[in-house]
């Protein structure tokens, strides 16, 4: 059994300004393996299964609320492949059952190893050790970003996406924007909305594509994982108005920034703008948990 190809709808988002705004609902791919995570795993998993049909196993990395950890665990359950998550933060060892993402992953059959942040940063050493211990396993990098992931993102593009002037995506590790940039039309402008303040992202994307004809725009709104009341009001208002849920780390912040850019006249008149909804809705439960702990009045 492999991950299947799936067709995703494009929906227009009515705006008053003189541009046309659309969103591609990659979040609808699968209720548990949604958005770009599905496509970034598509070739990683399928190519691995072809080469290793007997006794497969998947190992990957992530933080406490990682969409990637959640998605890999769901793939493991779907395809009956054991999975192991290397989780950043040894302090989670005794309290991970309070974390909805890790509880979900464990229910999918994922096992965990909790490592210190220092160990986690030294990925080269960590991967080498894991390869020695599990020589037959597929080791997928944090966020799923590698050459197979970039090629998988090609599946987010089709004949329908060729009609747009701007292609917009949230950016974490750079794999999704790299895939869009690599396979889009030459006349299309690709814009990445950074969820994290990472000055190395531009070079990472270039290394994956050998292209520099893209823009990166900060949409971190105070930093990765930071959620302010304005973000929450935008996300809730967007869902109420358009019926589309957004999560607060990536797509929610991207859409908020795009609306700001439209108001500022960033996009030329009559531009056709396509935004990719990269899923991650599983993170809403964890975000609300943190908001309640902070005694915030607003939740998503």
N, C-alpha and C positions, 0 to 999 in steps of 0.2 A: 504493500500500500504506500502511496506517495501523496504529497500535497497537490490538490487539483488546481487548475487555472480557473479563475472566477471573474466574471464581468461586473464592473462597478458603475453605478449611475453617476451622472454629472447633473447637479441641480443649480439653478440660477438663484442668487441671493439679490433681491431687488434693493437697489440703492438710489437715492435721489440724485446724486452727482452724475455727471455725463460720462460714466464708464459702465461696463458690463462686468458684473462679478459673479463667479461661479465657484462651486465647491464640489470636489470629487470625493464621494463618501467611502473612502477606503476603510472606514470604521465598520462598514457593513459586511466585510468579507466573512468574518466569523465572529461569533459572540465572545470567544475566548482568545483567538489569535487574530487580532485586528490590525488594520492599517499597514504601515510600512513594515512592521515586525513580520507579518506573514510573508511578504515578498523578499525581505532580507534573508529569511530562513529557507525560502523556496528551493533555490539551487544548492544551498549548503546541505539541506536535509536530503533532497532527492538524489544528488550526485553521490552522497555518502552511502545511501541505501543501495544504490546500484553496485557500488564497489564492495560493500560490506553487508550483504544480506543476512549473514549469520551473526548472532550475538551483538547487535549494535548497541551503542550507548552514547549519550550526549552530555558534555560538560560545558558550562558557561559561567559567566560572572555578572554580578550586579549588586546594587544597593538594596536597602530594605523595601523600597516601594517600586522596584524596577519593573517597567512594562516588559522588558526583554525576558527577565526571569519568569514572569507570569506566562508569556507567550511560549517560551521553550518548554515549560512544564506541561502546557496544554498540548503542544505538538507531541511530546513524549507519551502522554495518555492516549491521544488520537491514534498514533502509529504503534503503540505498545512497545516503546523504546525507553529503557531506564534513563533517568536524567539526574544530574548532580549540579547543584548550584553552589558556586563559591561566593559567599556573601560578605560584603565589606562591613567590618565592625564586629569584633569578637564580643562586644557588650550585648549583642543580640542573642547570644547563645542560650541564655536562660529566659528570654522574654519574647522570642519570636512569635509565640502563640497569640500575642496581642496585636500582631501585624496582619492585616487582612490579605495583603499580597502574598506573604509567605505561607499563611494558612491555606490559601487557594492553591499555591504551588505544591504544598505537601499533600493536599487532597488529590492532586493529579499524579502523585507518586514520586515527586522530586525529593531527593535527599539533599542535605545541606552540609557545607563546611563553613564555619565562620572564622575569618582570618582578620588579623589586625590591619589597620589602615596602611601601616608601613609595608606589611607583606603584600597587601593588595596593590599598592603602587608599583611594586617590582614585578610586573606581569611576566616579563621574560623568564625570570627565575621560577615563578609560580607555574607557568605553562610547561617549562622544561620538566619540572618535578611531576606534574600531572601526566605528561606524555610518557614518562618512565613508568609511572604507576599503572596507567591505563593505555597501553600502546595501541589498542584497537579502537579507542573512543574518538568521536568527533569532538574537537575542542573549538567552540565558537567564541570569538572575542566579545568583550563587553559591548553591548549595543548591537551586536551582530555584524559590525562593519568589517568587511573584507571584500575581495574581488568577486566572490560568488554573490555576496549581498548586493553589490553595485549592479551586477548583471540581473539579479532578481528584480530590482526596482524598475528595470525596463518594462516589466509587466504592468506598471502603473500608467504607462503611456500607450496610446493606440491611435487609430485614425481620428477619433473624436477630439483628442487633446492637441492635434496639430493646428486647430483653428484659433488658438489663443496666442495673444501677444506676450503675456507674462505668465510664468509658471512659478508658483510660490509654495514653499514648504518650510516647516519648522526644522531647525538644525540642532542636533545633539552631538553625535559623534561624527557626522558628516557623510555617512553612507548613503542616505536617501537623496540629498541634494547632488551627490556625486553621480548617482545613477540617472537622475533626471537630466543633469547637465550632459552626461555622456551620450544619452540617446534621444535628446530632444531635437527639434528642427533648428537649423542654423539661424533662422530669423527670429527665434524665440529668446526672450530675456528670462533668465532664471534668477530668482531672488530667494535667498535663504534667511530665515528669521531665527536668530541665535537665541536659544533658551539659556545658554551659559556663556559667560564672558571668558572666551578661550581664544587668545591671540594666535594660537597655532592652527586654527581651523582652516584658514585660507590655504596654507601649505598642505594640510592633510587632504583637502579636496583636490588640489592640483596634482598631488601624488597619485590619486586614484583615477584622475581623468586626463591629466596633461592639458587642462583648459583653465583659463582664468577669466572667461567672459561671463562672470556672475557677480552679483552683489550680495554682501552679507549685512543685514540690518539687525541691530540689537533689539531684541524683544524680551529681555530677561526681567525687566521691571523690578530691579532691585537685586537680582541674583537668581541662580538656579534653585528651583524649589520654593522660592519666596512667593507668597500669595498675598496681595493687598486687597483692600475692600473694593477698589475700583475694578480689579480683575474679576472678582466674584460677581459684582453687579453686571459687568459686561456679559459674562458667561450665562448668567441667569436670564438676562434680557434677550440674549441671542436665542436661547432655547425657547423662550416664551414667544418671540416674534416669528422665528423660522422653523421651530420644531426640531432643531438639530442640537444634540448635546455636544458640549466641548469639555475637554479636561483642562486643568489649570496650569500645567507645566509647559506644554508645547503648543497644541493647536489653539487653545483658548487665547494665549498671549499673542500668537501670530495673527489671529483674526482681529483682535483688538488693535494691534499695530497697523494692520492693513486698513481698517476703517479710519484710523488717524491719518494715514498717508493719503487716502482718498480725499478727506476733508482738506488736507494741506495742498492738494493739487499736484501730488507727486506723479501720478499717472496721467499721461496725455489724454485729451478728450477722445472718446470713442474706443478707448483701450478695452480689450477683452482679457480679463484676469481670471486665471484658474488657480484655486487654492486646493491643496491636497489635505484632506482630513486624515491624519496619520494614526487615528485610533487612540489607544491608551486610556480608554474610559474606565478601565479597572482601577485606575489611580484615584478616582474621585472619592471612593470610600476612605482610602487612607488620608487624602487631603482633608476631608471633613473631620476625621478623627483628630488630626493635628489642630484644626481650627477650634474644635470643642475644647481641647486641652489648653488652648490659648485663651479660652473664654471669649472667643469672637462672637459677635452678634449675627454674622452672616455665614451661611453654608451654601454649598453648591447643590 
